[in-house]
Amino acid sequence: MSDRIVLRAARWVDVVAGEVRSPATIVVEGNRIASVDSTEATFMGGCWI
């Protein structure tokens, strides 16, 4: 099982859309970004973060 790190950012740059968005929750699993969610709360691993 890989390590999971959850980062919460006030702002992030969506390079594809050319926009600055806020807020964001970024989930990193191992050495890859698994997901980026622009909502306040995220359900992961059986709990809200």
mmCIF file of the N, C-alpha and C atoms, coordinates in Angstrom:
data_MODEL
# 
_entry.id   MODEL 
# 
loop_
_atom_site.group_PDB 
_atom_site.id 
_atom_site.type_symbol 
_atom_site.label_atom_id 
_atom_site.label_alt_id 
_atom_site.label_comp_id 
_atom_site.label_asym_id 
_atom_site.label_entity_id 
_atom_site.label_seq_id 
_atom_site.pdbx_PDB_ins_code 
_atom_site.Cartn_x 
_atom_site.Cartn_y 
_atom_site.Cartn_z 
_atom_site.occupancy 
_atom_site.B_iso_or_equiv 
_atom_site.pdbx_formal_charge 
_atom_site.auth_seq_id 
_atom_site.auth_comp_id 
_atom_site.auth_asym_id 
_atom_site.auth_atom_id 
_atom_site.pdbx_PDB_model_num 
ATOM 1   N N  . MET A 1 1  ? 0.841   -1.180 0.000   1.00 0.00 ? 1  MET A N  1 
ATOM 2   C CA . MET A 1 1  ? 0.000   0.000  0.000   1.00 0.00 ? 1  MET A CA 1 
ATOM 3   C C  . MET A 1 1  ? 0.886   1.243  0.000   1.00 0.00 ? 1  MET A C  1 
ATOM 4   N N  . SER A 1 2  ? 0.547   2.193  -0.839  1.00 0.00 ? 2  SER A N  1 
ATOM 5   C CA . SER A 1 2  ? 1.348   3.417  -0.917  1.00 0.00 ? 2  SER A CA 1 
ATOM 6   C C  . SER A 1 2  ? 0.886   4.426  0.127   1.00 0.00 ? 2  SER A C  1 
ATOM 7   N N  . ASP A 1 3  ? 1.786   5.327  0.476   1.00 0.00 ? 3  ASP A N  1 
ATOM 8   C CA . ASP A 1 3  ? 1.452   6.386  1.419   1.00 0.00 ? 3  ASP A CA 1 
ATOM 9   C C  . ASP A 1 3  ? 0.496   7.371  0.757   1.00 0.00 ? 3  ASP A C  1 
ATOM 10  N N  . ARG A 1 4  ? -0.397  7.922  1.549   1.00 0.00 ? 4  ARG A N  1 
ATOM 11  C CA . ARG A 1 4  ? -1.351  8.915  1.047   1.00 0.00 ? 4  ARG A CA 1 
ATOM 12  C C  . ARG A 1 4  ? -1.142  10.200 1.821   1.00 0.00 ? 4  ARG A C  1 
ATOM 13  N N  . ILE A 1 5  ? -0.987  11.294 1.099   1.00 0.00 ? 5  ILE A N  1 
ATOM 14  C CA . ILE A 1 5  ? -0.818  12.614 1.689   1.00 0.00 ? 5  ILE A CA 1 
ATOM 15  C C  . ILE A 1 5  ? -1.943  13.498 1.173   1.00 0.00 ? 5  ILE A C  1 
ATOM 16  N N  . VAL A 1 6  ? -2.596  14.222 2.070   1.00 0.00 ? 6  VAL A N  1 
ATOM 17  C CA . VAL A 1 6  ? -3.668  15.139 1.683   1.00 0.00 ? 6  VAL A CA 1 
ATOM 18  C C  . VAL A 1 6  ? -3.198  16.560 1.945   1.00 0.00 ? 6  VAL A C  1 
ATOM 19  N N  . LEU A 1 7  ? -3.212  17.380 0.897   1.00 0.00 ? 7  LEU A N  1 
ATOM 20  C CA . LEU A 1 7  ? -2.802  18.788 0.991   1.00 0.00 ? 7  LEU A CA 1 
ATOM 21  C C  . LEU A 1 7  ? -4.021  19.665 0.800   1.00 0.00 ? 7  LEU A C  1 
ATOM 22  N N  . ARG A 1 8  ? -4.137  20.698 1.607   1.00 0.00 ? 8  ARG A N  1 
ATOM 23  C CA . ARG A 1 8  ? -5.213  21.671 1.432   1.00 0.00 ? 8  ARG A CA 1 
ATOM 24  C C  . ARG A 1 8  ? -4.587  22.989 1.021   1.00 0.00 ? 8  ARG A C  1 
ATOM 25  N N  . ALA A 1 9  ? -5.060  23.547 -0.073  1.00 0.00 ? 9  ALA A N  1 
ATOM 26  C CA . ALA A 1 9  ? -4.481  24.777 -0.610  1.00 0.00 ? 9  ALA A CA 1 
ATOM 27  C C  . ALA A 1 9  ? -5.543  25.879 -0.657  1.00 0.00 ? 9  ALA A C  1 
ATOM 28  N N  . ALA A 1 10 ? -5.126  27.090 -0.359  1.00 0.00 ? 10 ALA A N  1 
ATOM 29  C CA . ALA A 1 10 ? -6.034  28.236 -0.468  1.00 0.00 ? 10 ALA A CA 1 
ATOM 30  C C  . ALA A 1 10 ? -6.339  28.531 -1.931  1.00 0.00 ? 10 ALA A C  1 
ATOM 31  N N  . ARG A 1 11 ? -5.312  28.402 -2.775  1.00 0.00 ? 11 ARG A N  1 
ATOM 32  C CA . ARG A 1 11 ? -5.465  28.635 -4.215  1.00 0.00 ? 11 ARG A CA 1 
ATOM 33  C C  . ARG A 1 11 ? -4.587  27.657 -4.976  1.00 0.00 ? 11 ARG A C  1 
ATOM 34  N N  . TRP A 1 12 ? -5.007  27.319 -6.188  1.00 0.00 ? 12 TRP A N  1 
ATOM 35  C CA . TRP A 1 12 ? -4.192  26.483 -7.065  1.00 0.00 ? 12 TRP A CA 1 
ATOM 36  C C  . TRP A 1 12 ? -4.430  26.911 -8.498  1.00 0.00 ? 12 TRP A C  1 
ATOM 37  N N  . VAL A 1 13 ? -3.458  26.669 -9.346  1.00 0.00 ? 13 VAL A N  1 
ATOM 38  C CA . VAL A 1 13 ? -3.517  27.076 -10.746 1.00 0.00 ? 13 VAL A CA 1 
ATOM 39  C C  . VAL A 1 13 ? -3.917  25.884 -11.592 1.00 0.00 ? 13 VAL A C  1 
ATOM 40  N N  . ASP A 1 14 ? -5.036  26.019 -12.305 1.00 0.00 ? 14 ASP A N  1 
ATOM 41  C CA . ASP A 1 14 ? -5.473  25.019 -13.274 1.00 0.00 ? 14 ASP A CA 1 
ATOM 42  C C  . ASP A 1 14 ? -4.881  25.437 -14.617 1.00 0.00 ? 14 ASP A C  1 
ATOM 43  N N  . VAL A 1 15 ? -3.748  24.838 -14.958 1.00 0.00 ? 15 VAL A N  1 
ATOM 44  C CA . VAL A 1 15 ? -3.008  25.248 -16.159 1.00 0.00 ? 15 VAL A CA 1 
ATOM 45  C C  . VAL A 1 15 ? -3.808  24.967 -17.422 1.00 0.00 ? 15 VAL A C  1 
ATOM 46  N N  . VAL A 1 16 ? -4.526  23.850 -17.465 1.00 0.00 ? 16 VAL A N  1 
ATOM 47  C CA . VAL A 1 16 ? -5.300  23.482 -18.656 1.00 0.00 ? 16 VAL A CA 1 
ATOM 48  C C  . VAL A 1 16 ? -6.404  24.497 -18.914 1.00 0.00 ? 16 VAL A C  1 
ATOM 49  N N  . ALA A 1 17 ? -7.122  24.898 -17.852 1.00 0.00 ? 17 ALA A N  1 
ATOM 50  C CA . ALA A 1 17 ? -8.222  25.853 -18.008 1.00 0.00 ? 17 ALA A CA 1 
ATOM 51  C C  . ALA A 1 17 ? -7.735  27.300 -18.012 1.00 0.00 ? 17 ALA A C  1 
ATOM 52  N N  . GLY A 1 18 ? -6.483  27.519 -17.546 1.00 0.00 ? 18 GLY A N  1 
ATOM 53  C CA . GLY A 1 18 ? -5.951  28.875 -17.477 1.00 0.00 ? 18 GLY A CA 1 
ATOM 54  C C  . GLY A 1 18 ? -6.592  29.709 -16.398 1.00 0.00 ? 18 GLY A C  1 
ATOM 55  N N  . GLU A 1 19 ? -6.921  29.079 -15.251 1.00 0.00 ? 19 GLU A N  1 
ATOM 56  C CA . GLU A 1 19 ? -7.606  29.781 -14.174 1.00 0.00 ? 19 GLU A CA 1 
ATOM 57  C C  . GLU A 1 19 ? -6.928  29.523 -12.836 1.00 0.00 ? 19 GLU A C  1 
ATOM 58  N N  . VAL A 1 20 ? -7.109  30.472 -11.916 1.00 0.00 ? 20 VAL A N  1 
ATOM 59  C CA . VAL A 1 20 ? -6.707  30.274 -10.534 1.00 0.00 ? 20 VAL A CA 1 
ATOM 60  C C  . VAL A 1 20 ? -7.984  29.930 -9.775  1.00 0.00 ? 20 VAL A C  1 
ATOM 61  N N  . ARG A 1 21 ? -7.974  28.809 -9.053  1.00 0.00 ? 21 ARG A N  1 
ATOM 62  C CA . ARG A 1 21 ? -9.169  28.349 -8.344  1.00 0.00 ? 21 ARG A CA 1 
ATOM 63  C C  . ARG A 1 21 ? -8.902  28.269 -6.857  1.00 0.00 ? 21 ARG A C  1 
ATOM 64  N N  . SER A 1 22 ? -9.961  28.310 -6.078  1.00 0.00 ? 22 SER A N  1 
ATOM 65  C CA . SER A 1 22 ? -9.804  28.159 -4.632  1.00 0.00 ? 22 SER A CA 1 
ATOM 66  C C  . SER A 1 22 ? -11.100 27.645 -4.036  1.00 0.00 ? 22 SER A C  1 
ATOM 67  N N  . PRO A 1 23 ? -11.023 26.963 -2.939  1.00 0.00 ? 23 PRO A N  1 
ATOM 68  C CA . PRO A 1 23 ? -9.870  26.274 -2.368  1.00 0.00 ? 23 PRO A CA 1 
ATOM 69  C C  . PRO A 1 23 ? -9.655  24.951 -3.081  1.00 0.00 ? 23 PRO A C  1 
ATOM 70  N N  . ALA A 1 24 ? -8.718  24.153 -2.613  1.00 0.00 ? 24 ALA A N  1 
ATOM 71  C CA . ALA A 1 24 ? -8.470  22.860 -3.236  1.00 0.00 ? 24 ALA A CA 1 
ATOM 72  C C  . ALA A 1 24 ? -7.973  21.851 -2.217  1.00 0.00 ? 24 ALA A C  1 
ATOM 73  N N  . THR A 1 25 ? -8.332  20.595 -2.438  1.00 0.00 ? 25 THR A N  1 
ATOM 74  C CA . THR A 1 25 ? -7.794  19.474 -1.679  1.00 0.00 ? 25 THR A CA 1 
ATOM 75  C C  . THR A 1 25 ? -7.076  18.588 -2.684  1.00 0.00 ? 25 THR A C  1 
ATOM 76  N N  . ILE A 1 26 ? -5.785  18.354 -2.459  1.00 0.00 ? 26 ILE A N  1 
ATOM 77  C CA . ILE A 1 26 ? -4.955  17.588 -3.380  1.00 0.00 ? 26 ILE A CA 1 
ATOM 78  C C  . ILE A 1 26 ? -4.524  16.312 -2.667  1.00 0.00 ? 26 ILE A C  1 
ATOM 79  N N  . VAL A 1 27 ? -4.801  15.163 -3.289  1.00 0.00 ? 27 VAL A N  1 
ATOM 80  C CA . VAL A 1 27 ? -4.448  13.879 -2.702  1.00 0.00 ? 27 VAL A CA 1 
ATOM 81  C C  . VAL A 1 27 ? -3.281  13.296 -3.492  1.00 0.00 ? 27 VAL A C  1 
ATOM 82  N N  . VAL A 1 28 ? -2.190  12.982 -2.777  1.00 0.00 ? 28 VAL A N  1 
ATOM 83  C CA . VAL A 1 28 ? -1.001  12.396 -3.387  1.00 0.00 ? 28 VAL A CA 1 
ATOM 84  C C  . VAL A 1 28 ? -0.864  10.979 -2.851  1.00 0.00 ? 28 VAL A C  1 
ATOM 85  N N  . GLU A 1 29 ? -0.781  10.004 -3.758  1.00 0.00 ? 29 GLU A N  1 
ATOM 86  C CA . GLU A 1 29 ? -0.587  8.606  -3.377  1.00 0.00 ? 29 GLU A CA 1 
ATOM 87  C C  . GLU A 1 29 ? 0.737   8.143  -3.965  1.00 0.00 ? 29 GLU A C  1 
ATOM 88  N N  . GLY A 1 30 ? 1.653   7.757  -3.089  1.00 0.00 ? 30 GLY A N  1 
ATOM 89  C CA . GLY A 1 30 ? 2.991   7.397  -3.552  1.00 0.00 ? 30 GLY A CA 1 
ATOM 90  C C  . GLY A 1 30 ? 3.680   8.637  -4.070  1.00 0.00 ? 30 GLY A C  1 
ATOM 91  N N  . ASN A 1 31 ? 4.034   8.634  -5.361  1.00 0.00 ? 31 ASN A N  1 
ATOM 92  C CA . ASN A 1 31 ? 4.684   9.799  -5.956  1.00 0.00 ? 31 ASN A CA 1 
ATOM 93  C C  . ASN A 1 31 ? 3.827   10.432 -7.054  1.00 0.00 ? 31 ASN A C  1 
ATOM 94  N N  . ARG A 1 32 ? 2.512   10.194 -7.004  1.00 0.00 ? 32 ARG A N  1 
ATOM 95  C CA . ARG A 1 32 ? 1.604   10.727 -8.023  1.00 0.00 ? 32 ARG A CA 1 
ATOM 96  C C  . ARG A 1 32 ? 0.421   11.451 -7.402  1.00 0.00 ? 32 ARG A C  1 
ATOM 97  N N  . ILE A 1 33 ? -0.066  12.475 -8.098  1.00 0.00 ? 33 ILE A N  1 
ATOM 98  C CA . ILE A 1 33 ? -1.279  13.155 -7.674  1.00 0.00 ? 33 ILE A CA 1 
ATOM 99  C C  . ILE A 1 33 ? -2.451  12.254 -8.049  1.00 0.00 ? 33 ILE A C  1 
ATOM 100 N N  . ALA A 1 34 ? -3.218  11.839 -7.048  1.00 0.00 ? 34 ALA A N  1 
ATOM 101 C CA . ALA A 1 34 ? -4.353  10.939 -7.275  1.00 0.00 ? 34 ALA A CA 1 
ATOM 102 C C  . ALA A 1 34 ? -5.615  11.725 -7.615  1.00 0.00 ? 34 ALA A C  1 
ATOM 103 N N  . SER A 1 35 ? -5.803  12.891 -6.982  1.00 0.00 ? 35 SER A N  1 
ATOM 104 C CA . SER A 1 35 ? -6.988  13.693 -7.273  1.00 0.00 ? 35 SER A CA 1 
ATOM 105 C C  . SER A 1 35 ? -6.801  15.123 -6.802  1.00 0.00 ? 35 SER A C  1 
ATOM 106 N N  . VAL A 1 36 ? -7.554  16.015 -7.448  1.00 0.00 ? 36 VAL A N  1 
ATOM 107 C CA . VAL A 1 36 ? -7.632  17.414 -7.041  1.00 0.00 ? 36 VAL A CA 1 
ATOM 108 C C  . VAL A 1 36 ? -9.108  17.735 -7.006  1.00 0.00 ? 36 VAL A C  1 
ATOM 109 N N  . ASP A 1 37 ? -9.567  18.202 -5.859  1.00 0.00 ? 37 ASP A N  1 
ATOM 110 C CA . ASP A 1 37 ? -10.977 18.502 -5.669  1.00 0.00 ? 37 ASP A CA 1 
ATOM 111 C C  . ASP A 1 37 ? -11.096 19.947 -5.222  1.00 0.00 ? 37 ASP A C  1 
ATOM 112 N N  . SER A 1 38 ? -11.971 20.693 -5.853  1.00 0.00 ? 38 SER A N  1 
ATOM 113 C CA . SER A 1 38 ? -12.091 22.111 -5.515  1.00 0.00 ? 38 SER A CA 1 
ATOM 114 C C  . SER A 1 38 ? -13.205 22.390 -4.519  1.00 0.00 ? 38 SER A C  1 
ATOM 115 N N  . THR A 1 39 ? -13.710 21.363 -3.842  1.00 0.00 ? 39 THR A N  1 
ATOM 116 C CA . THR A 1 39 ? -14.743 21.589 -2.834  1.00 0.00 ? 39 THR A CA 1 
ATOM 117 C C  . THR A 1 39 ? -14.115 21.732 -1.460  1.00 0.00 ? 39 THR A C  1 
ATOM 118 N N  . GLU A 1 40 ? -14.858 22.260 -0.514  1.00 0.00 ? 40 GLU A N  1 
ATOM 119 C CA . GLU A 1 40 ? -14.356 22.475 0.842   1.00 0.00 ? 40 GLU A CA 1 
ATOM 120 C C  . GLU A 1 40 ? -14.049 21.168 1.548   1.00 0.00 ? 40 GLU A C  1 
ATOM 121 N N  . ALA A 1 41 ? -14.942 20.177 1.442   1.00 0.00 ? 41 ALA A N  1 
ATOM 122 C CA . ALA A 1 41 ? -14.750 18.924 2.170   1.00 0.00 ? 41 ALA A CA 1 
ATOM 123 C C  . ALA A 1 41 ? -14.660 17.757 1.179   1.00 0.00 ? 41 ALA A C  1 
ATOM 124 N N  . THR A 1 42 ? -13.869 16.764 1.536   1.00 0.00 ? 42 THR A N  1 
ATOM 125 C CA . THR A 1 42 ? -13.673 15.589 0.696   1.00 0.00 ? 42 THR A CA 1 
ATOM 126 C C  . THR A 1 42 ? -13.864 14.345 1.555   1.00 0.00 ? 42 THR A C  1 
ATOM 127 N N  . PHE A 1 43 ? -14.557 13.338 1.024   1.00 0.00 ? 43 PHE A N  1 
ATOM 128 C CA . PHE A 1 43 ? -14.738 12.078 1.733   1.00 0.00 ? 43 PHE A CA 1 
ATOM 129 C C  . PHE A 1 43 ? -13.666 11.112 1.261   1.00 0.00 ? 43 PHE A C  1 
ATOM 130 N N  . MET A 1 44 ? -12.834 10.632 2.206   1.00 0.00 ? 44 MET A N  1 
ATOM 131 C CA . MET A 1 44 ? -11.750 9.740  1.822   1.00 0.00 ? 44 MET A CA 1 
ATOM 132 C C  . MET A 1 44 ? -11.465 8.783  2.961   1.00 0.00 ? 44 MET A C  1 
ATOM 133 N N  . GLY A 1 45 ? -11.294 7.526  2.620   1.00 0.00 ? 45 GLY A N  1 
ATOM 134 C CA . GLY A 1 45 ? -10.917 6.549  3.611   1.00 0.00 ? 45 GLY A CA 1 
ATOM 135 C C  . GLY A 1 45 ? -11.905 6.425  4.755   1.00 0.00 ? 45 GLY A C  1 
ATOM 136 N N  . GLY A 1 46 ? -13.180 6.627  4.476   1.00 0.00 ? 46 GLY A N  1 
ATOM 137 C CA . GLY A 1 46 ? -14.184 6.485  5.505   1.00 0.00 ? 46 GLY A CA 1 
ATOM 138 C C  . GLY A 1 46 ? -14.394 7.690  6.383   1.00 0.00 ? 46 GLY A C  1 
ATOM 139 N N  . CYS A 1 47 ? -13.762 8.833  6.040   1.00 0.00 ? 47 CYS A N  1 
ATOM 140 C CA . CYS A 1 47 ? -13.959 10.017 6.868   1.00 0.00 ? 47 CYS A CA 1 
ATOM 141 C C  . CYS A 1 47 ? -13.928 11.277 6.010   1.00 0.00 ? 47 CYS A C  1 
ATOM 142 N N  . TRP A 1 48 ? -14.536 12.332 6.524   1.00 0.00 ? 48 TRP A N  1 
ATOM 143 C CA . TRP A 1 48 ? -14.529 13.632 5.847   1.00 0.00 ? 48 TRP A CA 1 
ATOM 144 C C  . TRP A 1 48 ? -13.281 14.386 6.260   1.00 0.00 ? 48 TRP A C  1 
ATOM 145 N N  . ILE A 1 49 ? -12.615 14.990 5.277   1.00 0.00 ? 49 ILE A N  1 
ATOM 146 C CA . ILE A 1 49 ? -11.435 15.796 5.590   1.00 0.00 ? 49 ILE A CA 1 
ATOM 147 C C  . ILE A 1 49 ? -11.666 17.204 5.059   1.00 0.00 ? 49 ILE A C  1 
# 
